[in-house]
């Protein structure tokens, strides 16, 4: 729920060692990329001020899924 690929982290599409290794390479291969992720994670953290706020966000996301 918190990770957006290339924004607040690095995701990989398949649960294989190769995909995992590629995601790690992407994440740590560039200091600029890592700095961008850190900054955006800090911004995201500011948006989610508490466990209660995060729980509210999750409830809204689950409601969207149920309605879908």
N, C-alpha and C positions, 0 to 999 in steps of 0.2 A: 504494500500500500504506500510505502514511503519512497520507494526507489523508482525514479524515472531514468531510463537508460540515457546516459550521456549528460544528465542534468544533476541528479543526486547520487549516482552510482553507475555501475556497469552490470548489465544483465547479460545472460547467455541463454540461447534458445533451446539447447538440448543438454541433457544431463550426461555429457560425455567428458572424459578427461581432456579431449582436444578443445572442445568449446570452452571449458572452464579455463584452460591454459590461455586461450586467446583472449578471454575476458580479463584475465589477470594482466596479460601483456598490454592490453589497451589501457587498463587502469593505472598501471605504474610506468608505462613507457614514455610518458610525457609529463614533465613537471608542470607545464602550463595546464594540461588537462586535469591533473590532480588538484592544482590550485583552484581551478574553476569549480570542480566538484566540492572542494572544502567550502568555498564561499557560498555556493548554492545550498549546501547542507546547513550552513549557519542560518541562512535566510529562512529555510524551511523550518528549522528549529524555532525561530522567532515566531513563526505562524502558529506553531503547535506549542502553546504555552504550558499545557498541563496534561496529565493523563486523562482528565475529564474531557478536555478539548479534543484530544486525539480520539477518545472513545466516541464522541459525538460525530467526528468526521467518519469514523468507521461505520457507525450506524447508518449515516446518510448514504454511504457507498453501498452497503448491503441492501438498503431499501431500493436503490436503483437497480441492483441485480435482481432482486425479487420481482420488481415491476416489469423487468425486461422479459 
